[in-house]
Amino acid sequence: MTQTATRTPSETAPRRKNGAAGSERFDVVIVGAGFAGMYMLHKTRALGLSAVVLDKASGVGGTWYWNRYPGARCDVDSIQYSYSFDEDLQQEWVWSEFYATQPEILRYANHVADRHDLRRDMRFNTEVVSATFVEGANGKRTGHWLVETKGEHTGRIEAAFCVMGTGCLSTPNWPKIEGLDDFAGQTYHTGLWPHEKVDFTGKRVAVIGTGSSAIQSIPEIAKEAAHLTVFQRTPNYTIPARNHPLDPVEYAKTKARYRELREEAKKQPNGLFYDFNPESALEVSEAERRAE
């Protein structure tokens, strides 16, 4: 698919230099090039604001850039786990499965970045070291944010607004286990998975935790490993995904009502267009609970 775009004045807003401090100045600094950061950049351009997106990754995608472990896929159906601001994109993009895999979601993120020419205002391999609000004169809140970075783009950026698009999954949680740093074998974290395939063939593997990423990766790792041990502190609750290829006929029906369904989703508790059962489990009989 092709798309032509004409840059408006807002898309080519000047980037002013602060000569005294040697720092760049933007209207908005956005931290994170995931789904939130990408959309925020799109919105700031529409408002006529100059903006820059910073991310320590080497590409867009956020969660879907880092979480590349075996079996990684979304737990929201793909036709809803997508942008709604571009109607042509909604109609043109075709998802292959009900629950999209990590590679497919990352392809989608890259496609959106290309389609809306987002990368020219993004700086990758760049980590935010600090973000400090500098008060204006006489304590009035007419100051600005001072953001310091390191990496490929080391420097200082001033901005009127600082928007954190980092989400809740950007800092991997390593367990505080004695001896972990001295372990002689290979150690991996699902949130920092290598870009190349990890071969578990013939190996003894231990998985610590049974959160969503473990639930997805354990069955895939078990297919290769000689022996797999799972260490679980707290039992988790999971149900069969019942994933399946999307039916073209049903998919077309959804696309025909996409705009209407998106509006319906905004009224739902979790922002998705589903029929929710508001009844309390304690208000029905044992037989009804089990049937539901």
C-alpha positions in Angstrom: 0.0 0.0 0.0 1.2 3.5 -0.7 0.3 6.9 0.7 1.4 10.4 -0.1 1.6 13.0 2.6 2.0 16.7 2.5 3.8 18.3 5.4 1.9 21.0 7.1 3.7 23.9 8.9 3.0 22.0 12.2 5.0 19.0 10.9 8.0 21.2 10.1 8.0 23.3 13.3 11.3 25.0 14.0 13.7 23.5 16.6 15.1 26.4 18.5 18.5 26.4 20.1 19.2 27.8 23.5 22.6 29.3 22.9 23.5 29.9 26.6 23.0 26.3 27.8 23.7 24.7 24.5 20.4 22.7 24.7 17.8 22.1 22.1 14.3 23.4 22.6 11.0 21.7 21.7 7.4 22.3 22.7 7.0 18.6 23.7 9.4 15.8 24.8 7.9 12.4 24.5 9.6 9.5 26.3 8.9 6.1 24.7 8.3 5.1 21.1 5.6 2.5 21.8 2.0 2.8 20.8 1.3 5.7 23.2 4.4 7.7 22.2 3.8 7.2 18.5 0.2 8.4 18.8 1.3 11.4 21.0 3.7 12.5 18.3 1.0 12.3 15.7 -1.3 14.4 17.9 1.3 17.0 18.8 2.0 17.5 15.1 -1.7 18.1 14.5 -1.7 20.8 17.2 1.2 22.6 15.5 3.7 21.8 18.2 7.4 20.8 17.7 8.1 17.5 19.4 10.8 14.8 19.8 10.4 11.2 20.9 13.2 9.5 22.9 13.7 5.8 23.3 16.6 3.6 24.4 15.5 0.9 21.9 16.7 1.0 18.4 13.2 1.0 16.9 9.5 1.6 17.6 7.2 -0.8 19.3 7.8 -0.3 23.0 6.6 -3.5 24.7 6.6 -5.4 21.4 10.2 -4.3 20.7 11.5 -5.8 23.9 9.2 -8.8 24.6 10.4 -11.2 21.9 10.3 -14.4 24.0 8.9 -17.7 22.4 5.1 -17.6 22.3 4.7 -13.8 22.8 1.4 -12.6 21.6 -1.4 -10.2 22.6 -4.2 -11.1 24.9 -6.6 -8.6 23.3 -8.0 -9.6 19.9 -5.9 -8.0 17.2 -8.7 -6.1 15.5 -9.1 -4.1 18.7 -5.5 -3.9 19.6 -4.8 -1.3 16.9 -5.1 2.4 16.2 -8.5 4.0 15.5 -7.3 7.5 14.4 -6.6 6.5 10.8 -9.7 5.0 9.1 -7.8 4.1 5.9 -5.3 2.2 8.0 -8.1 0.3 9.8 -9.5 -0.8 6.5 -6.2 -1.6 4.7 -4.3 -3.5 7.4 -5.1 -7.2 7.6 -4.5 -9.2 10.8 -3.9 -12.9 10.4 -5.0 -14.3 13.7 -7.5 -13.4 16.5 -4.6 -12.9 18.9 -1.7 -11.4 17.0 1.9 -12.6 17.7 4.7 -10.3 18.7 6.3 -10.2 15.2 3.0 -9.3 13.6 2.3 -6.5 16.1 5.9 -5.1 15.6 5.4 -5.1 11.9 2.2 -3.2 12.4 4.0 -0.6 14.6 6.7 -0.2 12.0 4.1 0.2 9.3 2.3 3.0 11.2 5.7 4.7 11.8 6.4 4.6 8.1 2.9 5.6 7.0 2.9 8.7 9.1 6.6 9.5 8.8 7.1 9.4 12.5 10.8 8.4 12.7 12.1 11.8 11.6 11.1 13.2 15.0 12.4 10.1 16.9 15.8 9.5 18.5 16.6 5.9 19.2 19.3 4.3 21.3 18.9 7.3 23.5 18.2 7.0 27.3 16.6 9.7 29.4 18.9 10.2 32.4 16.8 12.9 34.2 13.8 15.2 33.7 13.6 18.2 35.9 11.1 21.0 35.9 12.8 24.4 36.1 10.5 27.0 37.8 10.0 30.3 36.2 10.9 33.7 37.8 9.4 34.4 41.2 8.2 30.8 41.6 5.6 31.2 38.8 4.9 28.0 36.9 6.0 29.5 33.6 9.2 27.4 33.5 10.2 24.5 31.4 11.4 20.9 31.6 15.0 20.1 31.3 15.6 16.6 30.0 19.1 15.1 30.0 19.9 12.2 27.7 22.8 9.8 27.0 23.5 7.3 24.2 23.4 8.0 20.5 22.0 11.4 21.2 23.6 12.7 24.3 22.6 16.2 25.4 20.1 18.5 27.0 16.6 19.3 25.8 14.2 22.0 27.0 10.5 21.6 26.6 7.3 23.2 27.8 5.8 19.7 28.2 7.3 16.3 29.1 5.1 13.3 28.3 6.0 9.9 29.6 4.9 7.2 27.2 6.9 4.5 29.1 3.9 2.4 30.2 4.2 -0.1 33.1 6.4 -2.7 31.5 9.5 -0.6 30.6 11.6 -1.6 33.7 12.3 -5.4 33.9 12.0 -6.9 37.3 14.9 -9.1 38.2 14.3 -11.4 41.2 16.5 -10.7 44.2 17.9 -14.3 44.3 21.2 -14.9 46.0 23.8 -16.3 43.6 22.0 -15.1 40.5 25.0 -13.0 39.4 27.3 -15.9 39.8 25.2 -18.4 37.8 27.4 -20.0 35.2 24.7 -20.8 32.7 22.7 -18.6 30.4 20.2 -16.2 31.9 17.4 -14.5 30.1 14.5 -12.1 30.9 11.3 -12.2 28.9 11.3 -8.4 28.9 14.8 -8.2 27.5 14.8 -11.1 25.1 17.6 -11.4 22.4 16.7 -10.5 18.9 18.2 -13.8 17.7 16.5 -17.2 18.4 17.6 -18.8 21.7 18.2 -22.6 21.2 17.0 -24.6 24.2 17.6 -28.0 22.6 18.9 -30.6 25.0 19.2 -28.1 27.9 17.9 -28.0 31.5 15.8 -24.9 31.8 14.3 -23.2 34.9 11.6 -20.6 34.5 10.9 -18.4 37.5 7.4 -17.1 37.8 4.1 -17.8 36.2 2.9 -14.5 34.9 1.5 -13.9 31.5 4.9 -14.1 29.7 5.8 -17.3 31.5 2.4 -18.8 30.6 3.0 -18.0 27.0 6.7 -19.1 26.8 6.7 -22.3 29.0 4.9 -24.5 26.4 7.2 -23.3 23.6 10.4 -23.7 25.6 9.2 -27.2 26.7 9.1 -28.3 23.1 12.9 -28.0 22.9 14.3 -28.3 26.4 15.5 -31.7 27.7 14.0 -30.8 31.1 12.0 -27.8 32.3 11.3 -26.8 35.9 8.9 -24.0 36.7 9.3 -22.2 40.0 6.0 -20.7 41.1 5.3 -18.6 44.2 1.7 -17.7 43.5 -0.6 -19.8 41.3 -2.0 -17.9 38.4 -5.4 -18.2 36.7 -5.5 -18.8 33.0 -8.0 -20.2 30.4 -7.5 -21.6 26.9 -6.8 -18.8 24.4 -8.9 -20.5 21.6 -6.8 -18.5 19.1 -7.7 -19.0 15.5 -7.1 -17.5 12.0 -9.5 -14.7 11.3 -12.4 -15.6 9.1 -12.4 -13.2 6.1 -16.2 -13.0 6.1 -16.5 -12.1 9.8 -13.5 -9.8 9.5 -15.2 -7.9 6.7 -18.3 -7.5 8.8 -16.2 -6.0 11.6 -14.4 -3.6 9.2 -17.8 -2.4 7.9 -18.8 -1.4 11.4 -15.3 -0.4 12.7 -16.1 3.2 13.4 -19.4 2.3 15.2 -17.6 -0.4 17.2 -14.8 1.9 18.3 -17.4 4.4 19.7 -19.1 1.6 21.5 -15.8 0.5 23.0 -15.3 4.0 24.6 -18.3 3.3 26.8 -17.1 0.0 28.1 -15.1 -0.5 31.3 -11.9 -1.6 29.6 -12.3 0.2 26.3 -13.1 -2.9 24.2 -16.3 -3.7 22.3 -17.6 -6.8 24.1 -20.8 -7.8 25.8 -20.1 -7.7 29.5 -22.1 -9.5 32.1 -22.6 -7.1 35.0 -24.0 -9.7 37.4 -22.1 -10.6 40.5 -21.0 -14.2 40.8 -22.4 -14.3 44.3 -25.9 -13.2 43.2 -26.6 -16.4 41.1 -26.8 -20.0 41.9 -23.9 -22.5 41.9 -25.3 -24.1 38.7 -25.4 -20.7 36.9 -21.9 -19.8 38.0 -20.5 -23.1 36.7 -22.4 -22.8 33.5 -21.1 -19.3 32.9 
